[in-house]
Amino acid sequence: MLKGEHISKAYKEQLVLNDLSISLASGEIYGLIGPSGSGKTTLIKVLLGLEKLTKGEVALFGRKPSISAFHHLGYMAQSDALYEELTCKENLDFFATIQGLRGRQRKERMMAVAKMVHLENDLQKRVLHFSGGMKRRLSLACALLHQPKLYILDEPTVGLDPIIRQSLWSLFHQLKTEGATIIVTTHVMDEVYRCDRVGLLQSGKLLAEGSPDDLLQTYQVDNIEAIFMREEEGVQC
Ligand code: ADP
C-alpha cells in the first residue's frame, strides 16, 4: 500500500531524512513518532510525492506517487488547508465536490463526517472564527469525506483537548475496524500506545520500529521516551 526504501532527503546542506525505509501493512495504525524537527512531515511529504527524494524509492499503491493517488487516500496536512472566509459547511461542500461526491451521497457524507469530528453544531460558522482545534477537526473531516482506504494524518491531534483527542483516537480505531490503514504522526508520547506499530524518528533516522509492547521489551524500558534517551546517550541495546 505504502512503501519507502532507503529514503534520503536533503534541503541544501541539511540532511533531513537519512537512508530510511518504511513499509505499511494493510489494516494497521502506524505511528510515526519523534520530536519536533525530526523529519516526520518531510517523510510524509516524500511518501506522497509532494517533495522530491534526494535518494531512494517510494511506492504508493504499488506505483510512483502521483496526483491521482489523492483520490484514494485521505491526507491531512500539518497546516490546515481550509478557506477561512467560508463556513464549515461550505468547506466540506468544496472538498466533497473535489472528491467527486454528488447529490444525496454528498450531503450524507458531509453530515456524517461533521458528526464524527463533533462539528455538527458549527456547520454555519465561518472558519475564520474557529479555534485551532476546530480547524484541525475540520481538516480531518475533509480527509474522511470520500471514505478512502488509506489515511495519512500529519499531527491530527495537535492542539486538541484530551476528550476530543480520545474521541478521535476511537474514530481512528473504528476506521481501522472498517478496513482502513492509517499512518499518523505525533510528538505526543502517550499516543504511541494507541498504535499497532510505531517508528521512532530522530534526526531523520528510524531509531526503532515495532509494536509498542515489543519495543518496551526489546529495549527493557518502561516507556518509549526512554528509548529516545538511550539512543541519545549512545547506549547499545
Ligand atoms: P517534524 O515534522 O518532525 O517537526 P520536519 O519534517 O517539519 O520535522 O522538519 C525536519 C527538518 O527539515 C527541520 O530542521 C526543518 O527545519 C527542515 N525543513 C523542513 N522543510 C524544509 C524546507 N522546505 N526547506 C528547508 N528546510 C526544511
Residues whose N, C-alpha, C, O or C-beta is under 5 A from the ligand:
A	BS01	ADP	Y11 V16 P35 S36 G37 S38 G39 K40 T41 T42
